[in-house]
Amino acid sequence: MRAFANHRRGRWRGAWGLAWGTAWCLALAFAPTVRAQHITAQTLLDRAQIQDLITRYYYNFGNDHPQSFTDFYADDAELILGATHFKGRAGIEKAYAHAGGASPIRKAYSFNVTISNPLIVVHGDAATSQLIFTEFLIEKQGDPPRVTAQGREYATFVKVHGQWRYKTREIKGGTAPPEGWKP
């Protein structure tokens, strides 16, 4: 009798497992999906050019002979660091000159910035990106790397004479995007 009860209980559990599995599959099938951008050869090329711009920009930090940071921006661009806004090439140049003077990276053995999870969406001659950056500092040769900052970058881009340039670049901590952000 006990064997018969255990057998019936096993079938009961199997039926519930099947029901839950079916419900889960249906939920996944009808769940809203995030639509990816329609991919064309041009969007792939534009994304690659924007990612190259971002990568070259971040390689510029800690470089002994950096390219002018303003070269990465459109003439009417805006750099937003927290509550501080720097507008136009002159304002952005001032931001980098002010930040570089007493920077600890000037005396460090190594300073590197990595970027991850770039999401680049192209809209014709404009584009958006969002990514995570992490700064690593090595004070002296042989020291372990130390994370000095991590945050998110939200940017818009425009094509200027066929070249992608930052239009806006906002650096933020936390996970909340800027107000009104649309990728």
Secondary structure, 3 states (H helix, E strand, C coil): CHHHHHHHHHHHHHHHHHHHHHHHHHHHHHCCCCCCCCCCHHHHHHHHHHHHHHHHHHHCCCCCCCCCHHHHEEEEEEEEECCEEEEHHHHHHHHHHHHHCCCHHHCCCEEEEEEEEEEEEEECCEEEEEEEEEEEEECCCCCCCEEEEEEEEEEEEEEECCEEEEEEEEEECCCCCCCCCCC
